[in-house]
Amino acid sequence: MQDEANISEQPIQSAQRSSDWKVLVDKVSYKGIVNNVPYLAFIVLLCVLYISNNQRTIETQRTLNVKNEELKELRWKYMDVKSRLMSAGMEAKVIVNASAFGLKPMMLPAYRINKDSTQK
C-alpha cells in the first residue's frame, strides 16, 4: 500500500517540477519580459537614481574635505596673526619699534589742557 502511494506521488512531483520550470521559463521569456516592462523600467530608474546619488555624495564629500583643509589653514593663519598682534601691542615692543623713528617714552605723566584754564 505504501509503495503504491509513493509511486503515485512521483509522477505528480515530477510533473509539478516541470510545470515550475515552465512557469520560470515563461517569466524569463520574451512574453514575460514584455509583460513586466513597467516593473523593469522602474527598477532601472531606481538603479540610475542610486548611482547618481552615490556619485553626487562622493563629489560633495570631496568638496567638503577641500573646504575643511582650507578652514584649517585659515585658522592657523588667524592664530598666527592674532599672536603677532598681541605681542606687537605690548608696551615694551611699542617702545622698541618707536625708538627706530626717534621717539622716546614720556617721562612725565600725561595731562589735559582745558580751554577754561588757558583763558584766565
Legacy VTK file of the C-alpha trace (Angstrom):
# vtk DataFile Version 3.0
C-alpha trace
ASCII
DATASET POLYDATA
POINTS 120 float
0.000 0.000 0.000
2.740 2.398 0.891
4.643 1.514 -2.275
1.606 2.358 -4.380
1.270 5.743 -2.635
4.936 6.572 -3.259
4.708 5.532 -6.890
1.591 7.615 -7.473
3.235 10.718 -5.860
6.378 10.578 -8.003
4.680 11.412 -11.307
2.812 14.246 -9.622
6.036 15.700 -8.165
7.931 15.388 -11.439
5.013 16.956 -13.320
4.912 19.734 -10.747
8.669 20.324 -11.074
8.429 20.533 -14.838
5.468 22.898 -14.562
7.505 25.038 -12.133
10.300 25.071 -14.702
7.857 26.072 -17.440
6.497 28.908 -15.268
10.033 30.165 -14.687
10.864 29.966 -18.405
7.631 31.811 -19.232
8.553 34.578 -16.812
12.013 34.961 -18.370
10.819 34.547 -21.965
10.035 37.405 -24.328
6.371 37.412 -23.345
7.275 37.554 -19.669
9.696 40.412 -20.238
7.146 42.374 -22.287
4.530 41.930 -19.570
6.972 43.200 -16.919
8.393 46.212 -18.838
6.943 48.817 -16.427
8.380 46.981 -13.444
11.767 46.576 -15.155
11.766 50.270 -16.159
11.065 51.208 -12.543
13.959 49.009 -11.362
16.288 50.603 -13.957
15.170 54.076 -12.867
15.901 53.224 -9.242
19.359 51.939 -10.213
20.129 55.121 -12.146
18.966 57.283 -9.234
21.038 55.238 -6.793
24.194 55.569 -8.900
23.622 59.282 -9.494
23.015 59.943 -5.799
26.135 57.979 -4.884
28.293 59.967 -7.332
26.873 63.263 -6.082
27.547 62.267 -2.484
31.153 61.352 -3.292
31.695 64.689 -5.066
30.139 66.586 -2.152
32.392 64.738 0.290
35.480 65.638 -1.759
34.452 69.301 -1.828
33.817 69.211 1.910
37.282 67.742 2.538
38.904 70.504 0.467
36.952 73.188 2.341
37.925 71.663 5.699
41.604 71.788 4.721
41.224 75.452 3.711
39.473 76.165 7.009
42.300 74.557 8.993
44.887 76.622 7.105
42.940 79.854 7.637
42.515 79.047 11.323
46.299 78.625 11.668
46.880 81.932 9.872
44.358 83.634 12.176
46.068 82.277 15.288
49.472 83.390 13.967
48.295 86.925 13.162
46.477 87.165 16.490
49.583 86.170 18.454
51.725 88.643 16.463
49.219 91.420 17.097
49.110 90.654 20.813
52.875 90.791 21.078
53.091 93.938 18.915
50.694 95.766 21.232
52.814 95.256 24.364
54.362 98.418 25.771
57.947 97.155 25.592
57.533 96.188 21.939
55.950 99.556 21.108
58.876 101.392 22.753
61.414 99.366 20.753
59.545 99.987 17.491
59.104 103.713 18.230
62.797 104.165 19.036
63.555 103.291 15.409
61.703 106.527 14.471
63.485 108.550 17.151
60.556 108.634 19.571
61.062 108.176 23.287
58.602 107.352 26.042
57.294 110.254 28.126
58.981 110.815 31.479
56.073 112.853 32.877
52.530 111.541 33.152
50.043 112.740 30.576
47.924 115.792 31.390
44.937 117.520 29.865
44.731 121.120 28.692
41.348 122.694 29.261
40.079 125.831 27.468
38.857 127.327 30.702
42.250 127.243 32.376
44.054 128.916 29.473
41.755 131.956 29.283
42.266 133.089 32.892
LINES 1 121
120 0 1 2 3 4 5 6 7 8 9 10 11 12 13 14 15 16 17 18 19 20 21 22 23 24 25 26 27 28 29 30 31 32 33 34 35 36 37 38 39 40 41 42 43 44 45 46 47 48 49 50 51 52 53 54 55 56 57 58 59 60 61 62 63 64 65 66 67 68 69 70 71 72 73 74 75 76 77 78 79 80 81 82 83 84 85 86 87 88 89 90 91 92 93 94 95 96 97 98 99 100 101 102 103 104 105 106 107 108 109 110 111 112 113 114 115 116 117 118 119
